Each structure stands twice: as structure tokens, then as C-alpha cells.
Amino acid sequence: MILKKAENIYSEIEFFPVKKDGDRYYVEVHNNIANGFPSPAEDFSGKRISLDEKFLSKPEATFIGRAKGMSNYPFIMPGDYMIIRSDAIVQNGDLAIVYISGEGFSAKKIDLEKNCLTPLNNEFPEIAIGAEEIVETRGVVKTIFRDIESLNF
């Protein structure tokens, strides 16, 4: 499999450009929030971070894509947002945005040893790629986030 950066793909994926206006906003971060029973001794004093500095440090090379389908469930669910870095060099093991002939762009794990694109959901098949076949890439998925209001629990 030969990886090649894709060009002019904006009609293929839902695209949310990142704009930079110079303002920074900081929010508090609290570490060690339990998903079970919290420790009564837990210290809830948090440090402050800027979400754009943490997740959007290179706005000229960053875009946000919205996921659809179940091929990466439960790690990525339909409607989740993926922060993608187009300047990152796609490497073995990365979750990358790749072009799949006949299907368009999709998020798949790169497996250069087995020459395949692997969905994170093991109920979906791997996509075998010939050793000399070119796979167009758009970037590496760096972060995912979801709107909790979209969950039914």
C-alpha cells in the first residue's frame, strides 16, 4: 500500500473549517473525575487550558469532520466530530481519513504490515489493499468529541 495525500476533497466530506480570530478562551480542567464512586479526598481544583490551543493548535492544517456510519463504533459514533490534522504524516497504526474507491472518504486504521485499512468495529471487514496500490489520505484523526444531547440514555 502506498499512501498519498489527497487533493480537492471538499465535496466528499462534511467540512468544518477552523477560523482563527486571535481570541483565546480558557476553561478549568478537573482531573480524575470518577466514572464510579468518587473519592471523598479528591481535589477538585483544576488548572486552566485553552481548547483551541489544545485541539486546534494549527488552524491552517486542521479541519473537523462529522462521522457517519458504524464502522468505527463504539469508538466513534454517528454524529461524532473528528478533529483532523491534514499536515500530519500518516503512519502505520494511525486512524486516518482515506479515500475508498466507490465509497468516498472514511476514517480507517492504517495497517501497512498487512496492507489493509481496518475499521475499529470488528464486525466490519478489513479492506485489503495491493502492495502497489495508492491510498489517498486527507489527514490523521487526532481527537473525537460528541454532543451528549444526541445520546439516548
N, C-alpha and C positions, 0 to 999 in steps of 0.2 A: 504494500500500500504506500502510495506517495501522497503526502499532504501538501496542498496548495491553498494559499489564501484566496478566498472567493472575492469577486468584484461585483458591484452593482446588483445587490440582492434585495434592495429595499421593497420591491413589490412582493417578495416571497414571505416575509415575516412581519409580524406586527411590531413596529419600530417606535420606540420612545426615546428621542434624543435627550441627552443631558445638557442643560444650559447652565452656564456659569455667570452669575451676576456679581460675584465678589463678596456677597454676604455669607457669613458663617453663623450657623445656629448650633448651640451646644445643649445637650441633654445629659441627664445623670445616668450612669450605668451602675447597676447593683449586681454584683457577682453572687454566685451560689444561691440563686433562688430555687428552692426545693420544688420538685415535682411530686413529692411525697409529704412527709411531715417535716416542717421546718424546725431547725434547732433553735431553742429559746435564746441561745447565746449568740445567734447570728448577728453580725454587724451590718447594718443596712446603710451605712454612709457610703455613698458612691462617688466615683470620680466622674468627670465630665468629658464627653467626647463630641466631636462634630461628625454627624453621619456622613456628610459629604466628604470630609477628609478620610474617613474610614473606608467608605464604599465607592466613592466617586472621585478618587484622587487624581485621575487623568480624564477629565470630561471629554477631551477631544478624541479619546480612544475607547470610550465607554458607551454602551447602549444598553437599554433594558428591553428584554423580550418577554412576552407573556406566553406561558406554556399552555398547550392543549394536548389532549390525548392522555393515555395511561401508561405509555411505555417506560416511564421513569418513576411510576408510583411504587412505594409510598413516599419516596424521597422528594419528588417533585409532582405536585398535583395540578390538574387543570385549573387555570386561573392564577397560578403562582407567577410571580415576577422573577426573572433571572437577570442579574447584573452580569454583563458580558464584557470582557476586555478584548477588543479587536487587535491590540498591539502585542498580546501575549503569544509566544511561540507555542503552538500546540504540540504536546509531547505525549508519549505513551502513558496511559492511565488517566489523562485529563478527560473531564466532561466538556465536550466541545460542541459548538454549533457547526454541523456538517450538512452538505448538500447530498441528498439521496435522490438519485435519478428517478423521475416519475412521481416523487412524493414531496419534493421541496426540502426546506431546511428543517433540521431536527436536532435535538440535544442527545448525543450518544457518547459513551465512554470509548476512548481510542485504545485499541489493543493492537499494537504494532507487532508483537510476537506471534499472535495468531492471525494477523491480517484480517481483523474484523472490527465492526462497530457494534458495541454492546449496549443494549438498553439496561437501565438499572433495575427494571422489573423483570425477574427471571421467568415470568410467564410469556415473555415476548422473545422471539428468536434473535440470535446474533445475525448480523448481516455480513456475510463473507465478502472480502474484497481481494481481488487478484493482486499479486505482488507488484505488478507494474501498473495497476490501475491508479488513477489520480482521484483523490478525495478532496473536494473543495471545502475549506474551513472558513468560518467567519470570526471565530474567537473562542475564548475559554470562559465557561461559566464560573464566576468567582463567588457569587452569593445568590441565595434564593430567599424570597420572603413572600408571605401570603397574607391576605386580608382575612383576619379571623372571622369577620362577619359572613364570609362565604361558606364557612364550615357549618354543618348541621350536627350539633352535639347536644 
